[in-house]
Amino acid sequence: MAKRTRGTTTHHKAVAYAIAVSALLAGACQAPTTPGDPSTSQAAAASPKATTTYANESYVGFVDVQDIVRDTSALGGPGAKYYTKYLDYTAPNGKPIRILAQSEVTDEQMLYTYSVLDFYLGNLPAEVASKMADNQATLVLPNGADRDGGTPQEALFGQNLHYAEIVNVGSAWYVGSDYEHRDATFEEVFHMVHDYGIGTTTSPQAYPELAGRIAAAQQNALPAKQDEWGKKGLWGLGSADWLKELSQEGSVEQEYIVAAIDSYYGLWEAYKEAPGGMWGMYVAGTRQEVKEKDPKGYEVVTSFLPTHINSWMRVDPAFEGTFQMSRDPAQPYTFKSQYLTRLVLTGSNNTGVQGNDQDNLLMGNAGENVIDGSTGTNTVQLRGASSEYTISKEGDTVTVKDSVPDRDGTDTLRNIQVLRFTDQDITP
């Protein structure tokens, strides 16, 4: 795939229009009710599934394929006309942030986009998610690739992320570090969070203090003289015309920060066709390079996002073998997976997981799984009550067998300190 520079002008103008319209419809085309730094006034938004009641208060909820709605007719308009399924993220104000998908997009790709959205919103103040819902933020997942001409403009009524650029964890594109299908999920989902929730310096929303810090880091990343854009600086290298286009529409901030986020979480380390990240447009391709070469960008990213991804990530059901969560240069996908902490095996393949040095929260699938937490304090979470399982121990190995067919199967566990059931935690 050639270097990708998305059609930003049309998109960001559409976002600004959509936000204005939604505010007018709400009778509140005005600044947010909680300006400044909302992190001092309300806790970060939790995943909607965290509100599910379990006898075990430590149990961590998650979305699954059954949460996807497969009839869009009630949505009406282009949502019903062009999309075949949808999934709602419920904001703290009770309103939905909707994800719609066309037929090529797999359930796992859809759930992956939800997990990335949950990651961002779970680490931002609750006002951000609520503002997004007030602004009717919508993520649309069309078939094909960006700007391939296959999607009618009428269908692109929200933040768009195409099938060919959703690289869910454990998929062939993910494991193969296939940049013909580079993962744009972290980028595009954050564009939606930024535009509709955080806000920018030209379009304030719920978190103007963070928007200001992002803008300051972006200004530091570009030369003061526009005629040097694309030639010097930390970002936009080789892309002077694109930068001018972004400047005209007021979206330089949005495009800059996603380059830093992508590299911070290892999405570009395996790319060897150019130095740095984002096809070589950004000086940093790894977390260490972000810290060393773009310290202001590093400071902003680490001010609101954690070192490791703390939302559930699902391993694709087609995955075979042992999924590695520790960095291994012989397996370049681990440049990304080293930052995961919560992992779910899906499907029924007899697969395994090797954890990293974090406190991992892990789930098996319906097959026979070998799960090794490695170092840290690690938990394996099961889908049922403890009375539905047989637990045995031999030396340092614990075996947990589910009595319910096609659910948790049989897990062979090592370096696991906690077994988490829906009714209680058990120390094996």
N, C-alpha and C positions, 0 to 999 in steps of 0.2 A: 504494500500500500504506500502510495506517495505521501510525502509530508502533509499532514492534515491541518488545515486552518479552516475552521468551521465558518459558515456564513453568519457571522455574528451580528452584522448591522440589522438585518431583518429580524433576527431573533430578539435582540435586546430592545429594539423599538416595540416589538410586540409585547414583551414583558412589561415595559413601562405603561403601555396602553391598557393591558389587562389589569394591572394594579390600580390604575386610575379608575377604570370602570368598576372594579369590585368595591373600591372605596366609596364611589358615588352611590352604588346600589345599596351599600350599608348605611348611607347617609352620614358618612364620616370621612370625607376626603381631607384629612388633616394629619398632623404629626402623631406618632404613637403616644398612647397615654402614659407610658413609662419611659421617658427619654433618658439618655445618658447611659449608665452601666446597669442593665437589668439584673446582672448576676448577684447583686446585693439584695434583691427584692424577692426572688422566687427561685426555687430549685430547678435544675435542669429537667427537661422533659424526659419522661420515662417511656419505654416501649409500651404500646397499648397492651401487649400480652402480659406485661408485668402486673396488670390490674386483675388478672385471673386469680381466683381464690383457690389456694391449695392448703391442705392441712399442715403441710410443711412450709412455714413462712420463708424458709431459705430457698425454696424451689424457684428457679429462674424460668419464666415463661418464654415462649418462642412462637413465631408464626410458622405455619406448615402449608402444604399444598391445599388442604381442605379449607383454608381461609381465603383462597382465591375465588372470586365470584365469576362464574362463567356465562352469565347472561347479562348483556349490557343494554338490553332493550329499554329498561326503565330509565336509563340515563338520558335518552333522547339525543337529538342533534348529532354532531360529528362523532361524539363518543360512542353512540350506538351504531352509527353508520360505518365507522372505520375500525373499531376495536372489538375484540372477541372476549376479553376478560379484564377484570380490574381487581385491585387490592387497595384497601384504605389504611392509611396511617392516621389514627385518631389523635388529634392535638389535645393539649390540656384543656382547651376551651370546648371540647366535645365535637369540634368540626373536623371533617376529613381533609387530609392531603392525599390526593388520589393518584394511583399509578395505573395507567391503562396500557394494554399490550395487544399487538396484532398477532396473527396466527403463527408466524415463524418463531416468535419469542417463546422459549421454553419456560415451564414453571420455575425451574431453578434459576434461570436468568432473572425472572421477575422477582423472586424472593431475594436474590442477591442485591438487586437495586433497593429493595426494602431495607435490607440489612445495612447498606451503606447510608441510606437516609437516617435510619435509626442510630447509627454511629454518630453522625454529625449532630442530630438533634438531642441525643442523649448526653452530649458534652457541651451543649449550649443552654443558656437560660430558657425556661419554659415559654417566655414571651415570644421567642423567635418562632417556635412551632405554631403557636397560636396566631401570630401575625401572618405566617404563611397560609394558614387555613382561612383567615379573614380575607386574604388577598386571592383566595381560590387557586392556590398553587397546585399545578397538575404536572405530573411527569408522564409523557407519552413515549411508548416504546414501539416505534414502527418497524416493519420488516426492512430487510436490506441494509444498506449503508448510508451514511450521511451524504446528502446531495447526489444520490444516484439517480434521481428523477423518478423514482418509483412511488413516492408518497405525495398525494395531492396536498397543496398548500393548506386546504381546509382542514386536513387531519393534523396539522402541526400547530395546534392551538395552545400548547403548553411547552414546557421545557422538554426538548426532544433528545432521546438517546436511542440509537438504532441497534437492531439485533446484532449486526456484525461487530459491534464495539462493546458488547456486554460480555465480559470474560469472567464468568462465575468460578469460584474456587474449585479446584480439582478437575475442571473441564480440560479437554485436550488442548484448547488454546492457552489455558492458564499454565498447565504443566509443561507445555512445549515452548513457553515464552514466545508466542507467535505474534510478532508485531504487524503482520498482515491483518491481524484482528487485535490491535492494541486496545487495552482496557480503558475506555473513556468514562467508566461509571463514576469514579471518584470525582472526575472533572465536572461532568454534566450535572450530577446530583448537587454538587456544591454550588454550581451556578444558580440552581433553583433556590437553594437555601440563602445564598448571598443576595440575589435580586429580590426575592419575595419576603424574606424574613429578617436577615441582618440589616440589609439596606446598603447603600453606597453614599458617597459624599454628595452626589447630585440627586439621589432619591432615597432620603432617610426612611428607615423602617424601625424595627424594634431595638436595634443595637448600634446606634451611631458611634459609640465609643470604639467598638471593634472595627467598624467600617473606617474610621479615621486612622486607626493603626495600620490597617491593610493598605490604605491609600499612601501613607507615609513610607511604608516599605516599598511600595510600587514606584514611588517617585525616586527613591534611592536607587532602584534597579535600572532606571533609564537615565541617559545623559540629560543635562538641563537644556541643551540645544536640540531641537527636534531634527535638525539636519544631520545629527550624529546618531539618531535612532536607527537600530538595525546594524550599526557598525561598531558601536561601543556599548558599554554597560553590561548588565548581568542577565538580561532577558530580552527576548525579541530579536535576537541576533540573526541577521540574514533575512529579516522580515519587515523592512522599513514600510512598505506600502500597507501591509496588514496593520501595523501599529498606528499609522495615520488614520486608517479606517476606524480602528477602535477608538482613537482619540475623538474623532468627529461624532461618534455616537455615544461617547461617555462610558465605555466598558473596558477601559484599560485595567482598572483595578481588578475586575472580575477574572480577566484572563491571566493576569500575573499570578495571583495567589494560588490558583489551581496548579500552576507549574511547580511551585514550592511544595504544595501538599503531595502531589504525585511523587516527587523525588524523595520527600521525607518518609513516605511509606514504601519505598523500594520498587516502584512501578517501572522505573527506567534503568535500573542497574544492569539488567541483562541486555540492554540495547547497545550494540557495538558499532553501528554504522556511523555514528558521530559522537563526539564527546558531550558530556552533560546530559540534560534531560529534555523532554518535550521535543523530540526530533533534532536536538542540538540547538534549539532556540534559547535554552536556559543553561547557565554555566554549571549548574549542579545536577548530577545524576544520581547521587546517593545522599543518605542522611548526613553523613560526615561532610560531604561537599557543600550541602546547604549551610551547615553550621560554619564552615570555613570561608566559603565564597560569597554567601549572602546572609550574613549574620542578622540583619534586620528582618529578613524573611523568616529565618529560623526562630527569632524571638517572637514574631507574631504567631506563627503556627503553634509553637509550644505554649503560647499563652492561653489557648483555648482548646487544644487537642492533646490527648495523652500520648505517651510514648508508644503504646500498643493499642491495637484495635479491640475495643471492649464490647462489641456487639456480636451476636451469633453469626457465624459463617458456616455455610453448608457445603460439604464436599460433594461434588457431582456424583450421581448414582452410577455413572459409567466408570468411575475411577477404579483402578486395580492396583494392588500392592499396599505399601505403607506410606501414608501421607506424612511428610516430614515438616515439623514446625521449627526446626533449628536450622540456621544458615549452613549450607553446604555448597561450596562453589561448583561441585560436580553436578548439582541439580539447581540450575538458575532460578527455578520457580520459588526456591526457598528465600531468595532475596526479598520476596513479598510475604511469604508465609511465616517468616521469622517474627513478624509483628502481630500475628494472630494470638488470641488467648482463649476464645470460645469457639469450639468446633463441633459440628454435627456430621457424622457419617450418614449418608442417605442411601436408599435402595436396599439391596440384599446381597451385594458382593461380599465375599469374605476378605475384608480389607482391614487395615490397621492404622494406628496413629502413633507417632513418636513426638512427644511434647517438647517444649522448649524450657528455658530457665525461668519462665513466669509461673504464676499460680493459675494453672490451666483449668478450664471447665469444659469437659469433653462428653460427648454422647456417641454411642455406637449406632448401628443400623439393625436391620432384621436378620443379618447374617451372623457368621462367627467372626468376631473381631478380636484383635490383639491390640490393647491400648496401653502404652507405656508413657506415663506422665513425665518421665525424666526427672529433673530437679524441680524445686519449688514445692508448694503445697497444692496438690492436685485433687480435683473432684471429678468423678464420673457420675453423670446424672442419668437416671432411668425414667421411663415414661409411665410407670405404674407405682402402686403401693408396695411396700417391702414384703408383704405377705404373699405376693404373687411371684416371688423369685426364690431360687435356691442359691445359697451362698456357701462356697467351700474355699478352704485355704490350704495350700501346701507350700511350705517355706515362705518365700517372698511373693508367691503368685496367688492371686485371688481369682476365682471363677464365679461368675454370676450368670445364672441361667433363668430366662424368662419363661413362665408357664403359659403365657398368652402367645399364640402363634402369630407370626408376621409382625412382631413389634420390636423387641430388643434383642432377640436371638440369644446367643451365648457370648459373653465377653470374658476374655482372659486378660487380667489386669496386673500391671507392675507399676510400682512407684505411684500408687494412688492412695491418698490419705483419707478420702471421704467418699462414701457411696451415698448419693442423694436420691431419695425416692419422693413421691408426691406426699407421703405422710410423715417422713422423718429422715434425718441423716444418720448413717451408721458408720462407725469406724471399723474397717475390716481387720 
